[in-house]
Amino acid sequence: MSDKKRLAIDDSGQMIQGIRVFSPSLYKKVRFVVQNNHLEGWQPTEKEINDLVHGKPDLSEDYHKVFGVSR
Protein backbone atom coordinates (compact mmCIF):
# COMPACT_ATOMS: atom_id res chain seq x y z
CA MET A 1 0.00 0.00 0.00
CA SER A 2 1.20 3.55 -0.65
CA ASP A 3 2.33 6.08 1.94
CA LYS A 4 -0.77 8.19 1.30
CA LYS A 5 -3.06 8.70 4.24
CA ARG A 6 -6.56 7.43 3.79
CA LEU A 7 -9.13 10.06 3.00
CA ALA A 8 -11.90 9.90 5.61
CA ILE A 9 -15.25 10.42 3.89
CA ASP A 10 -18.57 9.49 5.51
CA ASP A 11 -21.45 9.95 3.06
CA SER A 12 -24.13 8.97 5.59
CA GLY A 13 -22.95 11.66 8.04
CA GLN A 14 -21.80 14.13 5.36
CA MET A 15 -18.34 14.30 6.94
CA ILE A 16 -14.93 14.77 5.32
CA GLN A 17 -11.81 14.33 7.48
CA GLY A 18 -14.08 14.63 10.53
CA ILE A 19 -15.67 17.91 9.43
CA ARG A 20 -19.48 17.86 9.12
CA VAL A 21 -20.92 19.62 6.07
CA PHE A 22 -24.55 20.46 6.72
CA SER A 23 -25.58 21.47 3.21
CA PRO A 24 -26.01 18.45 0.91
CA SER A 25 -25.08 20.46 -2.19
CA LEU A 26 -21.97 21.94 -0.53
CA TYR A 27 -20.98 18.48 0.71
CA LYS A 28 -21.09 17.09 -2.83
CA LYS A 29 -19.03 19.99 -4.20
CA VAL A 30 -16.39 19.83 -1.47
CA ARG A 31 -16.22 16.05 -1.67
CA PHE A 32 -15.63 16.19 -5.43
CA VAL A 33 -12.85 18.77 -5.09
CA VAL A 34 -11.19 16.99 -2.17
CA GLN A 35 -11.29 13.56 -3.81
CA ASN A 36 -9.89 14.81 -7.11
CA ASN A 37 -7.07 16.72 -5.45
CA HIS A 38 -6.34 13.79 -3.14
CA LEU A 39 -5.80 11.64 -6.22
CA GLU A 40 -3.20 14.20 -7.32
CA GLY A 41 -1.35 13.84 -4.02
CA TRP A 42 -2.97 16.38 -1.69
CA GLN A 43 -3.20 15.16 1.89
CA PRO A 44 -5.93 17.41 3.33
CA THR A 45 -5.90 18.16 7.02
CA GLU A 46 -8.96 18.68 9.17
CA LYS A 47 -8.17 22.42 9.25
CA GLU A 48 -7.95 22.63 5.46
CA ILE A 49 -11.32 20.91 5.07
CA ASN A 50 -12.80 23.18 7.73
CA ASP A 51 -11.47 26.22 5.85
CA LEU A 52 -13.02 24.92 2.60
CA VAL A 53 -16.39 24.35 4.23
CA HIS A 54 -16.65 27.32 6.59
CA GLY A 55 -14.08 29.83 5.37
CA LYS A 56 -14.75 32.91 3.38
CA PRO A 57 -11.36 33.76 1.93
CA ASP A 58 -10.54 37.29 0.88
CA LEU A 59 -9.62 36.93 -2.77
CA SER A 60 -9.39 40.65 -3.48
CA GLU A 61 -5.57 40.65 -3.50
CA ASP A 62 -5.52 37.82 -6.07
CA TYR A 63 -8.13 39.68 -8.12
CA HIS A 64 -6.00 42.81 -8.20
CA LYS A 65 -2.90 40.82 -9.22
CA VAL A 66 -4.72 39.00 -12.03
CA PHE A 67 -6.54 42.02 -13.46
CA GLY A 68 -3.89 44.64 -12.67
CA VAL A 69 -6.30 46.86 -10.80
CA SER A 70 -4.62 49.04 -8.21
CA ARG A 71 -6.39 50.08 -5.11
Rosetta constraint file for C-alpha pairs under 8 A:
AtomPair CA 4 CA 41 HARMONIC 7.79 0.50
AtomPair CA 4 CA 43 HARMONIC 7.40 0.50
AtomPair CA 5 CA 43 HARMONIC 6.88 0.50
AtomPair CA 7 CA 16 HARMONIC 7.83 0.50
AtomPair CA 7 CA 17 HARMONIC 6.75 0.50
AtomPair CA 7 CA 35 HARMONIC 7.95 0.50
AtomPair CA 7 CA 38 HARMONIC 7.70 0.50
AtomPair CA 7 CA 43 HARMONIC 7.90 0.50
AtomPair CA 8 CA 15 HARMONIC 7.91 0.50
AtomPair CA 8 CA 16 HARMONIC 5.74 0.50
AtomPair CA 8 CA 17 HARMONIC 4.80 0.50
AtomPair CA 8 CA 18 HARMONIC 7.17 0.50
AtomPair CA 9 CA 14 HARMONIC 7.67 0.50
AtomPair CA 9 CA 15 HARMONIC 5.82 0.50
AtomPair CA 9 CA 16 HARMONIC 4.59 0.50
AtomPair CA 9 CA 17 HARMONIC 6.32 0.50
AtomPair CA 9 CA 18 HARMONIC 7.96 0.50
AtomPair CA 9 CA 31 HARMONIC 7.98 0.50
AtomPair CA 10 CA 14 HARMONIC 5.66 0.50
AtomPair CA 10 CA 15 HARMONIC 5.02 0.50
AtomPair CA 10 CA 16 HARMONIC 6.41 0.50
AtomPair CA 11 CA 15 HARMONIC 6.60 0.50
AtomPair CA 13 CA 20 HARMONIC 7.19 0.50
AtomPair CA 14 CA 20 HARMONIC 5.79 0.50
AtomPair CA 14 CA 21 HARMONIC 5.61 0.50
AtomPair CA 14 CA 22 HARMONIC 7.03 0.50
AtomPair CA 14 CA 24 HARMONIC 7.49 0.50
AtomPair CA 14 CA 27 HARMONIC 6.42 0.50
AtomPair CA 15 CA 19 HARMONIC 5.14 0.50
AtomPair CA 15 CA 20 HARMONIC 4.33 0.50
AtomPair CA 15 CA 21 HARMONIC 5.98 0.50
AtomPair CA 15 CA 27 HARMONIC 7.96 0.50
AtomPair CA 16 CA 20 HARMONIC 6.68 0.50
AtomPair CA 16 CA 21 HARMONIC 7.74 0.50
AtomPair CA 16 CA 31 HARMONIC 7.23 0.50
AtomPair CA 16 CA 49 HARMONIC 7.13 0.50
AtomPair CA 17 CA 44 HARMONIC 7.83 0.50
AtomPair CA 17 CA 45 HARMONIC 7.06 0.50
AtomPair CA 17 CA 46 HARMONIC 5.48 0.50
AtomPair CA 17 CA 49 HARMONIC 7.03 0.50
AtomPair CA 18 CA 46 HARMONIC 6.67 0.50
AtomPair CA 19 CA 46 HARMONIC 6.77 0.50
AtomPair CA 19 CA 49 HARMONIC 6.85 0.50
AtomPair CA 19 CA 50 HARMONIC 6.24 0.50
AtomPair CA 21 CA 26 HARMONIC 7.07 0.50
AtomPair CA 21 CA 27 HARMONIC 5.48 0.50
AtomPair CA 21 CA 53 HARMONIC 6.81 0.50
AtomPair CA 22 CA 26 HARMONIC 7.84 0.50
AtomPair CA 22 CA 27 HARMONIC 7.26 0.50
AtomPair CA 23 CA 27 HARMONIC 6.03 0.50
AtomPair CA 24 CA 28 HARMONIC 6.32 0.50
AtomPair CA 25 CA 29 HARMONIC 6.39 0.50
AtomPair CA 26 CA 30 HARMONIC 6.04 0.50
AtomPair CA 26 CA 53 HARMONIC 7.73 0.50
AtomPair CA 27 CA 31 HARMONIC 5.86 0.50
AtomPair CA 28 CA 32 HARMONIC 6.12 0.50
AtomPair CA 29 CA 33 HARMONIC 6.36 0.50
AtomPair CA 30 CA 34 HARMONIC 5.97 0.50
AtomPair CA 30 CA 52 HARMONIC 7.34 0.50
AtomPair CA 30 CA 53 HARMONIC 7.28 0.50
AtomPair CA 31 CA 35 HARMONIC 5.92 0.50
AtomPair CA 32 CA 36 HARMONIC 6.14 0.50
AtomPair CA 33 CA 37 HARMONIC 6.15 0.50
AtomPair CA 34 CA 38 HARMONIC 5.89 0.50
AtomPair CA 34 CA 44 HARMONIC 7.62 0.50
AtomPair CA 35 CA 39 HARMONIC 6.30 0.50
AtomPair CA 36 CA 40 HARMONIC 6.71 0.50
AtomPair CA 37 CA 41 HARMONIC 6.56 0.50
AtomPair CA 37 CA 42 HARMONIC 5.58 0.50
AtomPair CA 38 CA 42 HARMONIC 4.50 0.50
AtomPair CA 38 CA 43 HARMONIC 6.09 0.50
AtomPair CA 38 CA 44 HARMONIC 7.43 0.50
AtomPair CA 44 CA 48 HARMONIC 5.99 0.50
AtomPair CA 44 CA 49 HARMONIC 6.66 0.50
AtomPair CA 45 CA 49 HARMONIC 6.39 0.50
AtomPair CA 46 CA 50 HARMONIC 6.09 0.50
AtomPair CA 47 CA 51 HARMONIC 6.07 0.50
AtomPair CA 48 CA 52 HARMONIC 6.25 0.50
AtomPair CA 49 CA 53 HARMONIC 6.18 0.50
AtomPair CA 50 CA 54 HARMONIC 5.77 0.50
AtomPair CA 50 CA 55 HARMONIC 7.17 0.50
AtomPair CA 51 CA 55 HARMONIC 4.48 0.50
AtomPair CA 51 CA 56 HARMONIC 7.85 0.50
AtomPair CA 59 CA 63 HARMONIC 6.19 0.50
AtomPair CA 60 CA 64 HARMONIC 6.20 0.50
AtomPair CA 61 CA 65 HARMONIC 6.32 0.50
AtomPair CA 62 CA 66 HARMONIC 6.13 0.50
AtomPair CA 63 CA 67 HARMONIC 6.04 0.50
AtomPair CA 63 CA 68 HARMONIC 7.96 0.50
AtomPair CA 63 CA 69 HARMONIC 7.88 0.50
AtomPair CA 64 CA 68 HARMONIC 5.27 0.50
AtomPair CA 64 CA 69 HARMONIC 4.83 0.50
AtomPair CA 64 CA 70 HARMONIC 6.38 0.50
AtomPair CA 64 CA 71 HARMONIC 7.91 0.50
AtomPair CA 65 CA 69 HARMONIC 7.12 0.50
